[in-house]
């Protein structure tokens, strides 16, 4: 794949593909983009998978104590924390791109 075939790394689509690869939402074998050989699934045998599982397990214990199958507040907490991480990841990517393009010493 030549340089002209690569996706624009400033694009929102590119950021989301990297994010989805990192979270295991896209499988690298199903998405043969150049980045899939570099971006590691952070949930697979990694600390993110451990943190996520601990959060899910804690939610299940709360539901058990409440004697319910699921609790909307617990689900909302988990979903919003995931959204928070997603937003931070996108902003960090933007900051990384900015600093990669600018001489930090001149700022």
Secondary structure as a PSIPRED ss2 file (coil, helix, strand):
# PSIPRED VFORMAT (PSIPRED V4.0)

   1 X C   1.000  0.000  0.000
   2 X C   1.000  0.000  0.000
   3 X H   0.000  1.000  0.000
   4 X H   0.000  1.000  0.000
   5 X H   0.000  1.000  0.000
   6 X C   1.000  0.000  0.000
   7 X C   1.000  0.000  0.000
   8 X C   1.000  0.000  0.000
   9 X C   1.000  0.000  0.000
  10 X C   1.000  0.000  0.000
  11 X C   1.000  0.000  0.000
  12 X H   0.000  1.000  0.000
  13 X H   0.000  1.000  0.000
  14 X H   0.000  1.000  0.000
  15 X H   0.000  1.000  0.000
  16 X H   0.000  1.000  0.000
  17 X H   0.000  1.000  0.000
  18 X H   0.000  1.000  0.000
  19 X H   0.000  1.000  0.000
  20 X H   0.000  1.000  0.000
  21 X H   0.000  1.000  0.000
  22 X H   0.000  1.000  0.000
  23 X C   1.000  0.000  0.000
  24 X C   1.000  0.000  0.000
  25 X C   1.000  0.000  0.000
  26 X C   1.000  0.000  0.000
  27 X C   1.000  0.000  0.000
  28 X C   1.000  0.000  0.000
  29 X C   1.000  0.000  0.000
  30 X C   1.000  0.000  0.000
  31 X C   1.000  0.000  0.000
  32 X C   1.000  0.000  0.000
  33 X C   1.000  0.000  0.000
  34 X H   0.000  1.000  0.000
  35 X H   0.000  1.000  0.000
  36 X H   0.000  1.000  0.000
  37 X H   0.000  1.000  0.000
  38 X C   1.000  0.000  0.000
  39 X C   1.000  0.000  0.000
  40 X C   1.000  0.000  0.000
  41 X C   1.000  0.000  0.000
  42 X C   1.000  0.000  0.000
  43 X C   1.000  0.000  0.000
  44 X C   1.000  0.000  0.000
  45 X C   1.000  0.000  0.000
  46 X C   1.000  0.000  0.000
  47 X H   0.000  1.000  0.000
  48 X H   0.000  1.000  0.000
  49 X H   0.000  1.000  0.000
  50 X H   0.000  1.000  0.000
  51 X H   0.000  1.000  0.000
  52 X H   0.000  1.000  0.000
  53 X H   0.000  1.000  0.000
  54 X H   0.000  1.000  0.000
  55 X H   0.000  1.000  0.000
  56 X H   0.000  1.000  0.000
  57 X H   0.000  1.000  0.000
  58 X H   0.000  1.000  0.000
  59 X H   0.000  1.000  0.000
  60 X H   0.000  1.000  0.000
  61 X H   0.000  1.000  0.000
  62 X H   0.000  1.000  0.000
  63 X H   0.000  1.000  0.000
  64 X H   0.000  1.000  0.000
  65 X H   0.000  1.000  0.000
  66 X H   0.000  1.000  0.000
  67 X C   1.000  0.000  0.000
  68 X C   1.000  0.000  0.000
  69 X C   1.000  0.000  0.000
  70 X C   1.000  0.000  0.000
  71 X C   1.000  0.000  0.000
  72 X H   0.000  1.000  0.000
  73 X H   0.000  1.000  0.000
  74 X H   0.000  1.000  0.000
  75 X H   0.000  1.000  0.000
  76 X H   0.000  1.000  0.000
  77 X H   0.000  1.000  0.000
  78 X H   0.000  1.000  0.000
  79 X H   0.000  1.000  0.000
  80 X H   0.000  1.000  0.000
  81 X H   0.000  1.000  0.000
  82 X H   0.000  1.000  0.000
  83 X H   0.000  1.000  0.000
  84 X H   0.000  1.000  0.000
  85 X H   0.000  1.000  0.000
  86 X H   0.000  1.000  0.000
  87 X H   0.000  1.000  0.000
  88 X H   0.000  1.000  0.000
  89 X H   0.000  1.000  0.000
  90 X H   0.000  1.000  0.000
  91 X H   0.000  1.000  0.000
  92 X H   0.000  1.000  0.000
  93 X H   0.000  1.000  0.000
  94 X H   0.000  1.000  0.000
  95 X H   0.000  1.000  0.000
  96 X H   0.000  1.000  0.000
  97 X H   0.000  1.000  0.000
  98 X H   0.000  1.000  0.000
  99 X H   0.000  1.000  0.000
 100 X H   0.000  1.000  0.000
 101 X H   0.000  1.000  0.000
 102 X C   1.000  0.000  0.000
 103 X C   1.000  0.000  0.000
 104 X H   0.000  1.000  0.000
 105 X H   0.000  1.000  0.000
 106 X H   0.000  1.000  0.000
 107 X C   1.000  0.000  0.000
